[in-house]
Amino acid sequence: MRPERLSPAVAPLLVVGLLAATGLSEAQVGFKEHVISPGFGNAQSVYAADLDGDGDIDALSASLADDRIRWWESDGGSPPLFTERILSTVPSGRPREVFATDVDGDGDTDVLAAFDDDETIRWWENDGGSPPAFTERTITSTVENAKSVFAADVDGDGDTDVLSGSDFDDPVRWYENDGASPPTFTERSITADGEANSVHAADLDGDGDTDVVAAQTDSFNFRQVLWYQNDGGSPPTFSMHVVVTDVTSESESVFATDVDGDGDTDVVSGSREKLAWYENDGGSTPVFTERIISSAAVEPFPEFRSVFATDVDGDGDTDVLSASAGPPSGEDKVAWFESDGGSPPAFTERVISRPDAPFSVFATDVDGDGDTDVLSAAAGDGEIAWYEQVGLGASVTGTALRRVFCRNLTTGDAGRTVPDDSMSWSCADLGVTAVAGDRVVLSSLGSAEASSTVGGSVFGLSSSAPRQVTCQNLTTAQTLQFIAPDQTWDCEARGLIVAAGDRIQQTVRGEV
């Protein structure tokens, strides 16, 4: 082990990629990390939407350490750069979750947040300016330890209502929008029992109105995912139904969408030891079948703190994303789980990044190029990052880079550069393109740092062809060569001896 090793919190992030089978061809999917903010401490939540109405996607975050809600204005570049703008500071408020939608029906995007310590749900009215100014408004100040906020038209009257999840008294509530400008909200309880970590809303029973799903622990300490069936009344009342009861695993996050492509709405849940989805049987009061996506076999268990679902790889089915935080060490990761499109689908885990204690994950097209990018918020170091979906490329850890290189051995195209601080790059950035079957070489040269293990990962190479990795310490003349079983490798675990300052070269060869 090298001297002066620093905390993993300052280690560069690890980015991996993959190939997703799509018919007879292979679609290259990988992610290149971009840091929006290096960290303001204990980032809890990230969201993305067009807040300033200029047609590109801005980012939104909540941080506990300084009690601030921030939004990050995109410049629309390729890739975009983000300008920090402080939306709100609520002293000792502890914002836990942010959400964005048009609350007042005036055509622009407003912001909502749930605050833990000051027990409020607040929204910020967007004035439509460029950049917009926001007016803070309080929906309620009596929601104990608010943890979650969501918005949807709960009562079917055409305006946007708000939902919250919290501890103890009335842990799942909705707030009826009166449609005024600006609106006022009437608080209504959905359930009076237990604690709710997360709320979401969707039409679960297919009857055209909005139902509610929540991750809850009841007064008897039963840890459950529950859904509340909307009766369509004005205002509606809700009847409780169980999605799953698991007394050993508290659910942290829920999401609702059609996971298996059969036309009804399924539920995704992340808990202390497992990530699962619950298959809707399509009944008028549906019953749900648990299907495990990922689980831990032994303690200590990682926590799947945040879940999201969308078509990540553009193949027409629904993939699942998660942000999970250890223990155990090394389980901190943002990952997506590739659906095989089966009935029911099976999922393959693909790690995107390993930030320090990621608590939130979101996905949308950040850079406007037509594919799905990913965002994360990390509680450990407060970092807000987005991950650009790209093709062939690589990432390294443990070296301060001096040069990266990509060559297509089939076509002869080659390029080299000194990369930015993201530690990852795509060959397209270097002017090198490749198609399925091309043989390529990717290489990095740099000085070993004290902060993280020397290793790397590659995306865009065929999972069915060997990936030959060469790790060289040019200072000591030690060379190792091996076949990487997947997209990621660890030179030091393979036996490379490294000290801070050593010149390190890593090379991977493979077939697209």
C-alpha positions in Angstrom: 0.0 0.0 0.0 1.3 3.4 -0.8 2.1 6.0 1.9 0.0 9.0 2.9 -3.3 7.4 1.8 -6.1 9.8 2.2 -9.8 9.3 3.1 -11.9 7.6 0.4 -14.0 10.7 0.5 -11.5 12.5 -1.7 -11.0 9.6 -4.1 -11.8 10.2 -7.8 -15.1 8.6 -8.8 -15.1 5.4 -10.7 -17.2 5.3 -13.9 -18.1 2.1 -15.7 -19.9 1.2 -18.9 -21.3 -1.8 -20.7 -22.9 -3.2 -23.8 -26.6 -3.8 -23.9 -27.9 -6.4 -26.3 -30.5 -5.0 -28.7 -31.6 -7.5 -31.3 -28.6 -8.5 -33.5 -26.6 -5.3 -32.7 -24.9 -4.1 -29.5 -25.7 -0.6 -28.1 -22.7 1.0 -26.4 -23.7 2.7 -23.1 -21.3 4.3 -20.7 -21.2 7.3 -18.5 -18.7 10.1 -18.2 -18.8 12.0 -14.9 -19.2 15.8 -14.7 -19.1 17.5 -11.3 -21.7 20.2 -10.9 -20.6 21.1 -7.3 -17.6 19.7 -5.5 -19.6 19.7 -2.3 -21.4 21.8 0.4 -21.8 18.9 2.8 -24.4 16.3 3.3 -26.3 16.6 0.0 -29.6 14.8 0.4 -31.5 15.3 -2.8 -31.1 16.1 -6.5 -33.7 16.8 -9.2 -33.5 18.3 -12.7 -35.9 20.4 -14.7 -36.0 23.5 -16.9 -36.3 26.1 -14.2 -35.5 29.2 -16.3 -37.6 28.2 -19.4 -34.7 28.4 -21.8 -35.1 24.9 -23.2 -32.3 23.2 -21.4 -32.2 21.2 -18.1 -31.1 22.8 -14.9 -30.3 21.0 -11.7 -31.7 21.4 -8.2 -30.3 20.2 -4.9 -30.8 20.2 -1.1 -27.9 20.1 1.4 -28.3 19.5 5.2 -24.9 21.0 6.2 -25.8 24.6 5.3 -29.6 24.3 5.1 -29.7 25.5 1.5 -31.7 24.8 -1.6 -29.7 25.5 -4.7 -30.4 25.5 -8.3 -27.8 25.2 -11.0 -28.4 27.1 -14.2 -27.3 25.2 -17.4 -25.6 27.3 -20.1 -26.9 24.9 -22.7 -23.4 23.9 -23.8 -22.2 20.5 -25.0 -21.6 19.4 -22.4 -23.3 22.1 -20.3 -21.7 24.1 -17.5 -23.7 25.1 -14.5 -23.9 28.4 -12.5 -24.8 28.1 -8.8 -27.9 30.1 -7.7 -29.1 30.0 -4.1 -32.8 29.5 -4.0 -33.3 29.5 -0.2 -31.6 29.2 3.2 -33.8 28.1 6.1 -31.7 28.3 9.2 -31.7 24.9 11.0 -34.3 23.8 8.5 -32.5 20.6 7.2 -34.0 20.2 3.7 -34.4 16.5 2.9 -36.0 16.4 -0.5 -36.6 18.7 -3.5 -39.1 18.4 -6.3 -40.0 20.7 -9.3 -43.2 21.2 -11.2 -45.6 23.9 -12.2 -47.4 24.4 -8.9 -49.5 27.5 -9.7 -50.4 26.7 -13.4 -48.7 29.7 -14.9 -46.5 27.7 -17.3 -43.1 27.9 -15.5 -41.4 25.5 -13.1 -41.7 26.0 -9.4 -39.8 24.3 -6.6 -40.9 22.3 -3.5 -38.9 21.0 -0.6 -39.5 19.0 2.6 -37.7 20.3 5.7 -36.9 18.0 8.6 -36.1 20.1 11.6 -38.5 23.1 11.1 -41.3 20.7 10.1 -42.4 22.5 6.9 -43.3 21.8 3.4 -42.5 24.9 1.3 -42.7 25.9 -2.3 -41.0 28.7 -4.3 -43.0 30.5 -6.9 -41.1 31.1 -10.1 -41.6 34.6 -11.6 -40.7 33.6 -15.1 -37.7 35.9 -15.3 -34.4 35.3 -16.9 -32.9 34.1 -14.6 -36.1 33.7 -12.5 -36.6 35.0 -9.0 -38.4 32.8 -6.6 -40.9 33.8 -3.8 -40.9 31.4 -0.9 -44.3 30.2 0.4 -45.1 27.8 3.2 -47.7 25.0 2.6 -47.6 23.6 6.2 -45.5 24.1 9.3 -46.9 21.2 11.3 -45.4 18.1 9.5 -43.1 16.4 12.0 -39.6 15.4 10.6 -40.7 15.9 6.9 -38.7 13.5 4.7 -40.4 13.5 1.3 -42.3 15.7 -1.0 -44.1 15.0 -4.3 -46.7 16.7 -6.5 -49.5 15.5 -8.7 -53.2 16.3 -9.4 -54.6 14.2 -6.6 -58.2 15.2 -6.8 -58.5 15.4 -10.6 -59.5 19.1 -10.8 -56.7 20.1 -13.1 -54.3 21.8 -10.7 -51.2 20.5 -8.9 -51.6 19.2 -5.4 -48.7 18.3 -3.0 -48.0 15.2 -1.0 -45.6 14.7 2.0 -44.0 11.9 3.9 -43.0 12.4 7.5 -42.8 10.9 11.0 -45.6 10.3 13.4 -48.8 12.4 13.2 -50.4 11.9 9.8 -47.2 10.7 8.1 -48.8 10.7 4.6 -50.7 13.8 3.8 -51.8 15.7 0.7 -52.4 19.4 0.3 -55.3 20.4 -1.9 -54.5 23.3 -4.2 -57.4 25.8 -4.5 -56.4 26.8 -8.0 -55.9 30.5 -7.1 -52.9 32.7 -8.1 -51.0 32.0 -6.0 -52.7 29.0 -4.6 -53.4 28.2 -1.0 -53.5 24.6 0.2 -55.8 22.7 2.5 -54.1 19.9 4.4 -55.7 16.5 4.3 -54.5 13.3 6.0 -54.2 10.0 4.1 -53.1 7.9 7.0 -52.5 8.7 10.7 -50.2 5.7 11.5 -46.5 5.3 11.6 -43.7 7.0 9.7 -43.2 7.6 6.0 -39.7 7.8 4.4 -40.9 8.3 0.8 -44.1 9.1 -1.1 -45.0 8.9 -4.8 -48.2 9.2 -6.8 -49.5 7.3 -9.8 -52.6 5.5 -11.0 -52.0 2.1 -9.6 -55.4 0.5 -10.2 -56.0 1.9 -13.7 -59.2 3.7 -12.9 -58.0 7.1 -14.1 -57.4 8.9 -10.8 -54.2 9.3 -8.8 -53.3 6.8 -6.1 -50.5 7.2 -3.5 -47.7 4.8 -2.6 -45.5 5.2 0.5 -42.5 3.6 2.2 -43.7 3.3 5.8 -43.1 1.9 9.2 -46.3 1.5 11.3 -46.8 1.9 15.0 -46.1 -1.8 15.5 -42.8 -1.4 13.7 -43.9 -3.3 10.6 -41.9 -2.0 7.7 -44.1 -1.8 4.7 -44.6 -0.4 1.3 -48.3 0.6 1.2 -50.5 2.1 -1.5 -53.6 4.2 -0.9 -56.5 3.8 -3.4 -58.2 7.0 -4.4 -62.0 6.6 -4.5 -62.4 9.5 -7.1 -64.4 11.6 -4.7 -64.3 15.4 -4.4 -62.2 15.6 -2.3 -61.1 11.9 -2.5 -60.7 9.5 0.4 -58.2 6.8 0.4 -58.2 3.1 1.4 -55.0 1.4 2.4 -53.5 -1.7 0.8 -50.3 -3.5 1.3 -47.7 -3.8 -1.5 -45.3 -5.7 0.8 -44.6 -6.2 4.5 -41.0 -6.9 5.5 -40.3 -6.7 9.2 -36.5 -6.9 8.7 -36.0 -4.2 6.0 -37.2 -0.6 6.2 -38.0 0.8 2.8 -36.2 4.1 2.1 -37.5 5.1 -1.3 -40.4 4.2 -3.6 -41.1 4.9 -7.3 -44.1 3.9 -9.5 -44.0 3.1 -13.2 -44.7 0.3 -15.7 -41.6 -1.8 -15.1 -42.6 -4.9 -17.2 -44.3 -3.1 -20.1 -47.7 -4.7 -19.6 -49.7 -1.5 -19.4 -50.2 -1.2 -15.6 -48.2 0.6 -12.9 -45.7 -1.4 -10.9 -43.8 -0.2 -7.8 -40.0 0.0 -7.2 -38.6 0.1 -3.7 -35.2 0.5 -2.1 -34.6 -0.7 1.4 -31.8 -1.4 3.8 -30.8 -4.7 2.3 -32.6 -5.0 -1.1 -33.8 -3.3 -4.2 -37.0 -4.8 -5.5 -39.9 -4.2 -7.8 -43.5 -5.3 -7.3 -45.4 -6.6 -10.2 -49.0 -5.3 -10.5 -51.4 -8.1 -11.5 -53.7 -5.6 -13.3 -56.7 -6.2 -11.1 -59.2 -3.5 -10.1 -57.6 -3.6 -6.7 -54.2 -4.9 -7.7 -52.1 -7.4 -5.9 -48.3 -7.1 -6.1 -45.7 -9.8 -6.5 -42.3 -9.1 -5.1 -39.3 -9.5 -7.5 -35.8 -8.9 -6.2 -33.5 -6.9 -8.4 -30.5 -6.8 -6.0 -30.0 -7.9 -2.4 -27.2 -8.3 0.2 -26.6 -11.8 1.6 -24.8 -10.9 4.9 -24.6 -8.0 7.3 -23.7 -5.2 7.4 -26.2 -4.4 4.6 -26.0 -1.4 2.2 -28.9 0.9 2.1 -30.7 1.6 -1.2 -31.4 5.2 -0.3 -33.0 6.3 -3.6 -34.6 4.6 -6.6 -35.7 5.8 -10.0 -36.9 4.1 -13.2 -36.7 5.0 -16.8 -35.4 3.7 -20.2 -31.7 4.3 -19.7 -30.3 2.5 -22.7 -33.0 3.5 -25.2 -34.2 -0.1 -26.0 -37.8 0.5 -25.2 -38.0 -1.1 -21.8 -37.8 0.3 -18.3 -34.5 0.1 -16.4 -34.0 0.8 -12.7 -31.5 3.2 -11.0 -30.4 3.3 -7.4 -28.2 5.3 -5.0 -26.9 3.0 -2.3 -24.7 3.8 0.7 -22.6 1.4 2.8 -21.8 -0.2 5.1 -20.0 -2.3 4.1 -17.1 -0.3 2.7 -17.2 -0.2 -1.0 -20.9 -0.4 -1.4 -21.3 3.3 -2.0 -22.5 3.5 -5.6 -24.8 4.9 -8.1 -25.9 2.1 -10.4 -28.4 1.2 -13.1 -30.0 -2.2 -13.6 -30.5 -3.1 -17.2 -33.8 -4.8 -18.0 -33.7 -7.6 -20.5 -37.2 -6.9 -21.6 -38.5 -10.3 -20.5 -41.8 -11.2 -19.0 -41.1 -10.6 -16.1 -37.8 -8.9 -16.8 -34.5 -9.8 -15.3 -32.0 -7.1 -14.4 -28.2 -6.8 -14.7 -26.4 -4.3 -12.4 -24.1 -1.7 -14.1 -22.2 0.6 -11.8 -22.0 4.2 -12.9 -20.0 5.8 -10.1 -18.9 5.4 -6.5 -19.4 8.7 -4.8 -19.2 9.1 -1.0 -22.5 8.0 0.5 -24.9 8.8 -2.4 -28.4 9.5 -1.1 -30.2 10.6 -4.3 -30.4 9.6 -7.9 -32.3 11.1 -10.8 -32.3 10.6 -14.6 -33.2 12.8 -17.6 -31.5 14.1 -20.7 -29.2 16.7 -19.2 -27.3 17.7 -22.3 -30.2 17.6 -24.8 -28.6 15.0 -27.1 -31.5 12.6 -27.0 -30.3 10.0 -24.5 -30.7 9.5 -20.8 -28.2 11.0 -18.4 -28.0 10.5 -14.6 -27.6 12.8 -11.6 -26.6 12.1 -8.1 -26.3 13.8 -4.7 -23.7 12.5 -2.2 -24.2 12.9 1.6 -20.6 12.1 2.4 -18.9 14.9 0.6 -21.9 16.9 -0.6 -21.0 16.4 -4.3 -23.6 17.0 -6.9 -22.7 15.3 -10.2 -24.2 14.3 -13.5 -23.1 11.4 -15.7 -23.2 12.0 -19.4 -24.2 8.9 -21.5 -21.5 8.3 -24.0 -20.1 5.5 -26.2 -16.5 4.1 -26.2 -14.3 5.5 -23.4 -12.6 4.8 -20.1 -12.0 6.1 -16.6 -9.2 5.7 -14.1 -8.7 6.2 -10.4 -5.6 6.8 -8.3 -3.6 8.9 -10.8 -3.3 12.6 -11.7 -3.5 12.3 -15.4 -0.9 13.7 -17.8 -2.3 12.1 -21.0 -5.0 9.8 -22.3 -5.0 8.0 -25.6 -7.4 6.1 -27.9 -6.7 4.3 -31.1 -9.0 2.3 -33.3 -6.7 -0.5 -34.6 -9.2 -1.4 -37.3 -9.4 2.0 -38.9 -6.2 3.6 -37.7 -7.9 6.6 -36.2 -6.2 7.9 -33.0 -6.3 10.8 -30.6 -4.7 12.0 -27.4 -5.3 14.8 -24.9 -4.9 15.9 -21.3 -8.4 15.3 -19.8 -10.3 17.5 -17.4 -10.7 16.7 -13.7 -13.4 14.1 -14.3 -10.8 11.3 -14.7 -13.0 9.8 -17.5 -13.1 10.4 -21.2 -14.8 9.2 -24.3 -12.9 8.3 -27.5 -15.3 10.5 -29.4 -13.9 13.5 -27.4 -10.5 12.6 -28.9 -11.9 12.3 -32.5 -11.9 8.5 -32.6 -15.0 6.6 -33.5 -15.7 2.9 -33.6 -18.3 0.4 -34.6 -19.1 -3.1 -33.5 -16.2 -5.4 -34.3 -13.5 -2.8 -34.3 -10.4 -3.5 -32.2 -9.3 -0.6 -30.0 -6.7 0.5 -27.4 -7.3 3.0 -24.6 -4.4 4.2 -22.5 -3.7 6.6 -19.6 -0.5 8.0 -18.2 -0.3 9.8 -14.9 1.3 10.2 -11.5 0.0 8.0 -8.6 -1.9 9.9 -5.9 -2.1 9.0 -2.2 -5.9 9.3 -2.3 -7.2 6.2 -4.1 -6.3 2.8 -5.5 -4.8 2.7 -9.0 -7.4 1.1 -11.3 -9.8 1.9 -14.0 -12.8 0.9 -16.0 -13.9 0.9 -19.7 -17.1 1.3 -21.5 -18.2 0.4 -25.0 -16.2 -2.8 -25.2 -17.9 -6.1 -26.0 -18.7 -8.2 -22.9 -18.2 -11.3 -25.0 -14.6 -10.5 -26.1 -11.4 -10.5 -23.9 -10.4 -7.2 -22.3 -6.6 -7.3 -21.9 -5.3 -4.9 -19.3 -1.7 -3.8 -18.8 -0.7 -2.0 -15.6 2.8 -0.5 -15.6 4.7 1.3 -12.9 7.2 3.2 -15.1 9.2 4.4 -12.0 9.9 0.9 -10.8 9.6 -0.9 -14.2 7.0 -3.3 -12.8 4.5 -4.6 -15.4 1.3 -6.7 -14.9 -0.9 -8.0 -17.6 -4.2 -9.8 -17.2 -7.7 -10.3 -18.7 -10.3 -8.2 -16.9 -13.4 -10.3 -16.2 -15.7 -7.3 -16.5 -15.4 -3.6 -17.3 -13.5 -2.7 -14.1 -10.0 -3.5 -12.9 -7.8 -2.9 -9.9 -4.0 -2.8 -10.6 -3.0 -2.9 -7.0 -5.2 -5.8 -6.1 -3.5 -7.6 -9.0 -0.1 -7.0 -7.3 1.2 -3.6 -8.7 3.3 -1.9 -6.0 2.6 1.8 -6.0 3.9 4.8 -4.1 2.6 8.4 -4.3 4.3 10.1 -7.3 5.1 7.0 -9.3 4.5 7.3 -13.0 1.7 4.9 -13.9 0.4 3.7 -17.3 -2.8 1.7 -17.7 -3.8 0.2 -21.1 -6.8 -1.8 -22.1 -7.3 -3.6 -25.4 -10.5 -5.0 -26.6 -13.2 -5.3 -29.3 -16.1 -3.0 -29.6 
